[in-house]
Amino acid sequence: MHSIRRAASRLAASRSPGKLGHSQNGYQPARRRRWIPGSIVRPARDRCEHRRGLAKPWRAIPVGMAIMGLLLPAVHPGAAAAAGADPGLRLVTYRGYSFKVPPSWRVVNLAHHRRACVRFDRHAVYLGTPSRNQACPSRLLGTTEAMLVGPASRHAAHISEWNAVSRQVNVVAHGIHITATFDTHRSQIDRILASADLPRPVKDPPAAQRTPWLPAWVTNMVGRGFDACTAPSRAVMHTWWVNSPYAAIGIYLGGSDAACSQPNLTPAWLRNVAAQGWHFIPLYVGPQAAFGELSRNSSASQGTAAATDAAHQAQRLGFGPLSPIYYDMEGYRHRQSTRVLRFLSAWTTRLHALGYSSGVYSSSSSGVADLARQHGRGVYTMPDVIYDALWNRRANTFDSVLGPGQWANHHRLHQYRGEITRTYGGA
């Protein structure tokens, strides 16, 4: 990866150790996305796109954690159709609470589908505790209205709040903990919560909890890595540490378009995995230009808000001052370049003000090329580290779009390969 605080010989990090064998056939996303060159809406049509980074490599988790085929778990037997007063809604019960949800939403009982992926990119209600080794597909980005309803300690503090930046709702009531996401219809989540007599969430993000800082070396290294939509279990991480060539993992801190739940990603998990020897690439997936989510006139304000939330999430997990946080900006059309540059400049400025280093992940032909063209001109604030998606199968940090001296001295990461399958130690 990169080295901000110590010198190293060379850098090569891969986000994708293996392509998941996961079929998307027949799946209709909750919000239709147009294909944008460089986005992950569809695979590349030819190898030239891969070589130039036009097609964003799909995210992958170890294939041993995957289940082949599209995960469409059966409807929870407790989800009966609502009767009488609400003929257009479905009644879902959990731990004494009754929720009225749209009939088109899938309801998944995690006790019956142990490795189901809790994903927030389609309308669904998940009941129970997610598996520590979810079988998540590698190609997930974006969120819509969805809910995870799980157990909570009876002594847990009661909260009901929502965050406009992360587009997330968190509710803790007696014996229950709800995590919900939303796209454009937060009121739908409010109505579902009200149907169970739960309080309406207020716009009040929690204060950052005080977590001991992780060692500075956990975000500094030279070598190979991978990422996973949801953080694997400690056992899988140990198996891969012993048997794989990887020494770093990309982890998703949050963001409005982070599509997977993160039951494992806690300060304790990070400390345990770091003690095994692992390094981390902290990623944040906020508004995407490819989805038309960057405002024409206020993309800089969006970048500032995203950085503030990302820093909060990093603090919560224990990433200390100067740790890099990488913004994941998927590939986009050239006409979006100005909005993206304003957004990323504000992202970097705000992270610096909060004491963090700034990283940007993007396609070689869009985000990386735009930043390289502006490097040294003084118009935009440049990130400290660049994370270059260029599928050329070369485990180095060279890219012809990067000029001499641009992000030199171990300030580059390179995603050089994807759509491969790897199993180590049976995981």
C-alpha positions as CSV (number, residue, x, y, z in Angstrom):
1,M,0.0,0.0,0.0
2,H,1.4,3.4,0.7
3,S,3.8,4.8,3.3
4,I,3.1,8.2,4.6
5,R,5.2,8.0,7.6
6,R,8.0,5.7,6.7
7,A,10.0,4.9,3.5
8,A,9.6,1.6,1.7
9,S,10.8,0.0,-1.5
10,R,7.7,-0.4,-3.6
11,L,4.0,-0.6,-3.4
12,A,1.4,-2.9,-4.9
13,A,-2.1,-3.5,-3.5
14,S,-4.9,-5.5,-5.0
15,R,-8.5,-4.9,-3.9
16,S,-9.7,-8.2,-5.4
17,P,-8.2,-11.5,-4.5
18,G,-10.9,-13.4,-6.3
19,K,-14.1,-13.0,-8.3
20,L,-17.1,-14.3,-6.6
21,G,-19.1,-16.9,-8.5
22,H,-22.3,-15.0,-7.9
23,S,-25.0,-14.7,-10.6
24,Q,-26.9,-11.5,-10.8
25,N,-29.3,-12.8,-13.4
26,G,-32.9,-12.0,-12.7
27,Y,-32.1,-9.4,-10.0
28,Q,-33.8,-6.0,-10.6
29,P,-32.2,-3.3,-8.4
30,A,-34.5,-1.1,-6.3
31,R,-33.2,2.0,-8.1
32,R,-32.4,1.6,-11.8
33,R,-28.9,2.8,-12.7
34,R,-27.7,3.8,-16.1
35,W,-24.4,2.4,-17.3
36,I,-21.6,4.8,-17.0
37,P,-18.2,4.1,-18.5
38,G,-15.9,3.2,-15.6
39,S,-18.8,2.3,-13.3
40,I,-19.6,-1.1,-11.9
41,V,-23.0,-1.3,-13.5
42,R,-21.8,-4.0,-15.9
43,P,-18.5,-5.9,-16.6
44,A,-16.1,-4.6,-19.2
45,R,-16.9,-5.6,-22.8
46,D,-13.3,-6.2,-23.8
47,R,-9.8,-6.4,-22.3
48,C,-8.9,-2.9,-23.5
49,E,-11.3,-1.5,-21.0
50,H,-9.6,-3.5,-18.2
51,R,-6.1,-2.4,-19.3
52,R,-7.1,1.3,-19.2
53,G,-9.2,1.0,-16.1
54,L,-12.4,2.0,-17.9
55,A,-14.3,-0.8,-16.1
56,K,-14.2,-0.7,-12.4
57,P,-13.1,-4.1,-11.0
58,W,-15.7,-5.9,-9.1
59,R,-15.2,-6.2,-5.3
60,A,-14.4,-9.6,-4.1
61,I,-14.3,-11.6,-0.9
62,P,-12.5,-15.0,-0.5
63,V,-14.3,-17.5,-2.7
64,G,-14.5,-19.9,0.3
65,M,-16.9,-17.5,1.8
66,A,-19.2,-17.4,-1.2
67,I,-22.3,-19.3,-2.1
68,M,-22.8,-19.8,-5.8
69,G,-25.9,-18.4,-7.4
70,L,-28.2,-15.6,-6.5
71,L,-29.2,-15.4,-2.8
72,L,-32.9,-15.1,-2.6
73,P,-33.8,-16.6,0.8
74,A,-37.3,-17.7,1.5
75,V,-39.7,-15.4,3.1
76,H,-39.8,-15.5,6.9
77,P,-42.7,-17.6,8.1
78,G,-43.6,-14.9,10.6
79,A,-44.2,-12.4,7.8
80,A,-47.8,-12.7,7.2
81,A,-49.9,-10.4,5.1
82,A,-51.4,-7.5,7.2
83,A,-55.1,-7.7,7.4
84,G,-58.0,-5.3,7.6
85,A,-56.8,-1.8,8.2
86,D,-53.7,-2.1,6.1
87,P,-54.5,-4.4,3.2
88,G,-51.5,-3.1,1.2
89,L,-48.9,-3.9,3.8
90,R,-47.2,-7.0,5.2
91,L,-46.9,-7.6,8.9
92,V,-43.5,-8.7,10.1
93,T,-43.0,-9.6,13.7
94,Y,-39.7,-9.9,15.7
95,R,-39.2,-10.1,19.5
96,G,-42.7,-8.8,20.2
97,Y,-42.5,-5.9,17.7
98,S,-44.8,-5.8,14.7
99,F,-43.7,-3.9,11.6
100,K,-45.8,-3.1,8.6
101,V,-43.7,-3.1,5.5
102,P,-44.5,-2.9,1.7
103,P,-45.5,-6.3,0.3
104,S,-42.8,-6.2,-2.3
105,W,-40.0,-6.2,0.2
106,R,-38.2,-9.4,0.8
107,V,-38.2,-10.6,4.4
108,V,-35.2,-12.8,5.4
109,N,-34.9,-14.7,8.6
110,L,-31.2,-14.9,9.3
111,A,-31.6,-17.8,11.7
112,H,-32.8,-19.9,8.8
113,H,-30.4,-18.5,6.2
114,R,-27.2,-18.4,8.2
115,R,-24.9,-17.0,5.5
116,A,-27.3,-14.7,3.7
117,C,-25.7,-11.4,2.8
118,V,-27.3,-8.4,4.6
119,R,-27.3,-6.0,1.7
120,F,-28.9,-2.5,1.6
121,D,-29.0,-2.0,-2.1
122,R,-32.4,-3.6,-2.5
123,H,-35.7,-3.4,-0.5
124,A,-35.6,-6.0,2.2
125,V,-36.0,-6.6,5.9
126,Y,-33.5,-8.9,7.6
127,L,-34.4,-10.4,11.0
128,G,-31.8,-11.6,13.4
129,T,-28.0,-11.5,13.7
130,P,-25.9,-11.5,10.5
131,S,-23.4,-14.3,10.1
132,R,-19.7,-13.5,10.8
133,N,-19.0,-15.0,7.3
134,Q,-21.7,-13.6,5.1
135,A,-21.8,-14.8,1.5
136,C,-21.9,-11.4,-0.1
137,P,-21.5,-10.9,-3.8
138,S,-18.5,-8.9,-5.0
139,R,-20.5,-6.4,-7.0
140,L,-22.3,-4.2,-4.6
141,L,-22.6,-0.4,-4.5
142,G,-25.4,1.9,-3.5
143,T,-28.2,1.9,-0.9
144,T,-32.0,2.1,-0.9
145,E,-34.7,1.7,1.7
146,A,-33.9,-1.5,3.7
147,M,-33.7,-2.6,7.3
148,L,-31.8,-5.0,9.6
149,V,-33.7,-5.8,12.7
150,G,-31.7,-7.6,15.3
151,P,-31.4,-8.2,19.1
152,A,-30.0,-5.7,21.6
153,S,-29.0,-6.0,25.2
154,R,-31.8,-5.0,27.5
155,H,-29.3,-2.7,29.2
156,A,-28.4,-0.9,25.9
157,A,-29.1,2.8,25.9
158,H,-32.2,3.7,23.9
159,I,-31.6,5.8,20.8
160,S,-33.5,6.8,17.7
161,E,-31.5,8.9,15.2
162,W,-30.8,9.4,11.5
163,N,-27.7,10.7,9.6
164,A,-28.3,12.7,6.4
165,V,-24.7,12.1,5.2
166,S,-24.6,8.3,5.6
167,R,-28.3,8.0,4.8
168,Q,-28.7,5.7,7.8
169,V,-31.1,5.3,10.7
170,N,-30.2,3.7,14.0
171,V,-32.8,2.7,16.6
172,V,-32.2,0.9,19.9
173,A,-35.2,0.1,22.0
174,H,-36.0,-2.6,24.6
175,G,-34.4,-5.8,23.3
176,I,-34.1,-4.6,19.7
177,H,-31.6,-2.8,17.5
178,I,-32.5,-1.6,14.0
179,T,-30.2,-0.4,11.3
180,A,-31.9,1.0,8.3
181,T,-30.8,2.8,5.1
182,F,-32.6,5.1,2.8
183,D,-32.2,6.7,-0.6
184,T,-34.9,9.3,-1.3
185,H,-37.7,8.0,0.9
186,R,-36.6,8.3,4.6
187,S,-40.2,8.9,5.5
188,Q,-40.9,5.3,4.5
189,I,-38.5,4.1,7.2
190,D,-40.2,6.5,9.7
191,R,-43.6,4.9,8.9
192,I,-42.4,1.4,9.3
193,L,-40.9,2.3,12.7
194,A,-44.1,4.1,13.7
195,S,-46.1,1.0,12.9
196,A,-44.1,-0.8,15.7
197,D,-44.7,2.1,18.1
198,L,-41.0,3.1,17.9
199,P,-40.1,6.8,18.2
200,R,-39.4,8.8,15.2
201,P,-35.7,9.2,14.6
202,V,-34.1,12.6,15.2
203,K,-31.3,14.1,13.2
204,D,-28.6,13.7,15.8
205,P,-25.5,11.6,14.9
206,P,-23.9,10.0,18.0
207,A,-20.7,11.6,19.4
208,A,-17.5,9.7,18.5
209,Q,-16.8,7.1,21.2
210,R,-13.4,7.1,22.7
211,T,-11.5,4.1,21.4
212,P,-7.8,3.6,21.9
213,W,-5.9,4.4,18.7
214,L,-4.6,1.6,16.6
215,P,-0.8,1.5,15.9
216,A,0.2,3.9,13.2
217,W,1.8,1.1,11.2
218,V,-1.6,-0.6,10.4
219,T,-2.2,1.8,7.5
220,N,1.4,1.7,6.2
221,M,3.0,-1.1,4.3
222,V,4.4,-2.3,1.0
223,G,2.9,-5.5,-0.4
224,R,-0.4,-7.0,-1.6
225,G,-3.9,-6.8,-0.3
226,F,-7.6,-7.4,-1.1
227,D,-10.9,-6.0,0.1
228,A,-14.3,-7.5,1.0
229,C,-17.7,-5.9,0.9
230,T,-18.2,-7.1,4.5
231,A,-15.3,-7.7,6.9
232,P,-14.5,-11.5,7.2
233,S,-14.5,-13.2,10.6
234,R,-11.3,-13.3,12.7
235,A,-11.0,-17.0,11.9
236,V,-11.0,-16.4,8.2
237,M,-8.5,-13.6,8.5
238,H,-6.2,-15.8,10.5
239,T,-6.4,-18.6,7.9
240,W,-5.6,-16.1,5.1
241,W,-2.8,-14.6,7.1
242,V,-1.1,-18.0,7.5
243,N,-1.8,-19.3,3.9
244,S,-2.2,-16.4,1.5
245,P,0.2,-13.9,0.0
246,Y,-1.9,-10.9,1.3
247,A,-1.0,-8.7,4.2
248,A,-3.6,-6.0,3.9
249,I,-7.4,-5.8,3.7
250,G,-9.6,-2.9,2.4
251,I,-12.4,-2.3,4.9
252,Y,-15.5,-0.1,4.4
253,L,-16.0,2.4,7.2
254,G,-19.4,3.6,5.8
255,G,-20.9,6.1,3.4
256,S,-24.2,6.6,1.8
257,D,-23.5,4.1,-0.9
258,A,-21.9,1.3,1.2
259,A,-24.2,-1.6,0.4
260,C,-23.1,-4.3,2.9
261,S,-23.7,-4.6,6.6
262,Q,-20.6,-4.8,8.8
263,P,-21.3,-7.0,11.9
264,N,-17.6,-7.9,12.3
265,L,-16.1,-4.4,11.9
266,T,-15.6,-3.3,15.4
267,P,-12.7,-1.8,17.3
268,A,-12.1,-5.2,18.9
269,W,-12.0,-6.9,15.5
270,L,-9.5,-4.4,14.2
271,R,-7.2,-4.8,17.2
272,N,-7.4,-8.6,17.0
273,V,-6.7,-8.7,13.2
274,A,-4.0,-6.1,13.6
275,A,-2.4,-8.3,16.2
276,Q,-2.3,-11.1,13.6
277,G,-0.2,-8.8,11.5
278,W,-2.8,-7.4,9.1
279,H,-2.7,-3.8,7.7
280,F,-5.8,-1.9,6.6
281,I,-7.0,0.3,3.8
282,P,-9.9,2.3,5.2
283,L,-12.4,3.1,2.5
284,Y,-15.5,5.3,2.5
285,V,-18.3,5.0,-0.2
286,G,-20.3,8.2,-0.3
287,P,-22.2,10.0,-3.1
288,Q,-21.3,8.8,-6.6
289,A,-20.9,11.0,-9.7
290,A,-21.9,7.9,-11.8
291,F,-25.3,7.8,-10.0
292,G,-25.9,11.5,-10.5
293,E,-25.6,12.2,-6.8
294,L,-23.1,15.1,-6.9
295,S,-24.8,18.5,-7.0
296,R,-24.0,20.9,-9.7
297,N,-23.6,23.8,-7.3
298,S,-22.8,22.2,-3.9
299,S,-20.6,19.2,-4.6
300,A,-17.9,20.9,-2.4
301,S,-20.3,21.0,0.5
302,Q,-21.1,17.3,-0.1
303,G,-17.4,16.5,0.0
304,T,-17.0,18.4,3.3
305,A,-19.9,16.5,4.8
306,A,-18.6,13.2,3.6
307,A,-15.2,13.8,5.1
308,T,-16.7,14.8,8.5
309,D,-18.7,11.6,8.6
310,A,-15.7,9.5,7.5
311,A,-13.5,11.0,10.2
312,H,-16.2,10.2,12.8
313,Q,-16.3,6.6,11.6
314,A,-12.5,6.3,11.7
315,Q,-12.4,7.7,15.2
316,R,-15.1,5.3,16.3
317,L,-13.0,2.4,15.1
318,G,-9.7,3.6,16.4
319,F,-7.9,5.0,13.4
320,G,-5.8,7.9,14.8
321,P,-4.4,11.1,13.4
322,L,-2.7,11.1,10.0
323,S,-4.3,7.7,9.1
324,P,-5.4,7.9,5.5
325,I,-9.1,7.5,4.6
326,Y,-9.8,6.7,1.0
327,Y,-12.8,8.0,-0.8
328,D,-14.2,5.4,-3.3
329,M,-15.3,7.4,-6.3
330,E,-16.4,4.9,-9.0
331,G,-15.8,5.6,-12.7
332,Y,-17.8,8.4,-14.2
333,R,-18.4,10.3,-17.5
334,H,-16.1,13.2,-18.3
335,R,-18.8,15.8,-18.0
336,Q,-18.9,15.1,-14.3
337,S,-15.2,16.0,-13.8
338,T,-15.6,19.4,-12.4
339,R,-18.1,18.3,-9.8
340,V,-15.9,15.4,-8.8
341,L,-12.8,17.6,-8.5
342,R,-14.6,20.1,-6.3
343,F,-16.0,17.3,-4.2
344,L,-12.6,15.5,-3.7
345,S,-10.8,18.8,-3.1
346,A,-13.3,19.6,-0.3
347,W,-12.9,16.0,1.0
348,T,-9.2,16.4,1.3
349,T,-9.3,19.9,2.9
350,R,-11.8,18.7,5.5
351,L,-9.8,15.5,6.4
352,H,-6.7,17.6,6.8
353,A,-8.5,20.0,9.1
354,L,-9.6,17.0,11.2
355,G,-6.1,15.5,11.4
356,Y,-6.4,12.7,8.8
357,S,-4.6,12.0,5.6
358,S,-6.7,11.9,2.4
359,G,-6.7,9.1,-0.2
360,V,-8.8,8.7,-3.3
361,Y,-9.7,5.5,-5.1
362,S,-10.9,5.8,-8.7
363,S,-10.6,4.5,-12.2
364,S,-7.4,5.3,-14.1
365,S,-9.4,6.8,-16.9
366,S,-11.7,9.0,-14.9
367,G,-10.9,10.1,-11.3
368,V,-7.2,9.3,-11.4
369,A,-6.7,11.0,-14.8
370,D,-8.6,14.1,-13.7
371,L,-6.6,14.4,-10.5
372,A,-3.3,13.9,-12.4
373,R,-4.2,16.6,-14.9
374,Q,-4.8,19.1,-12.0
375,H,-1.8,18.1,-10.0
376,G,0.5,21.0,-9.2
377,R,-1.9,23.7,-10.7
378,G,-3.1,24.9,-7.3
379,V,-6.8,25.0,-8.3
380,Y,-7.8,22.0,-6.2
381,T,-6.4,20.4,-3.1
382,M,-4.8,17.1,-4.0
383,P,-5.1,13.9,-1.9
384,D,-2.1,12.6,-0.1
385,V,-2.4,9.1,-1.6
386,I,-3.8,7.8,-4.9
387,Y,-5.5,4.4,-5.3
388,D,-5.4,3.6,-9.0
389,A,-7.8,1.1,-10.6
390,L,-6.0,-0.2,-13.6
391,W,-6.4,-3.9,-14.5
392,N,-3.1,-4.5,-16.3
393,R,-2.0,-7.5,-14.1
394,R,1.2,-5.7,-13.3
395,A,2.0,-5.7,-9.6
396,N,3.6,-2.3,-9.5
397,T,2.4,1.3,-9.2
398,F,3.1,2.6,-12.7
399,D,0.4,4.2,-14.7
400,S,1.0,6.3,-17.8
401,V,-1.6,8.9,-16.7
402,L,0.5,9.7,-13.6
403,G,3.3,12.1,-14.3
404,P,6.8,12.1,-12.8
405,G,6.7,13.2,-9.2
406,Q,2.9,12.7,-8.8
407,W,2.2,10.8,-5.7
408,A,5.7,9.5,-5.6
409,N,7.7,8.2,-2.6
410,H,5.3,5.4,-1.8
411,H,2.0,7.3,-2.0
412,R,0.3,5.1,-4.6
413,L,-1.8,2.0,-4.5
414,H,-2.6,0.0,-7.6
415,Q,-5.6,-2.3,-8.2
416,Y,-4.0,-4.4,-10.8
417,R,-6.2,-7.5,-11.2
418,G,-9.7,-8.8,-10.6
419,E,-12.2,-11.5,-11.6
420,I,-9.9,-14.3,-10.2
421,T,-10.7,-17.0,-7.7
422,R,-8.5,-17.8,-4.7
423,T,-8.9,-20.1,-1.8
424,Y,-6.4,-20.4,1.0
425,G,-6.4,-22.9,3.9
426,G,-9.9,-23.9,2.9
427,A,-11.3,-20.4,3.2
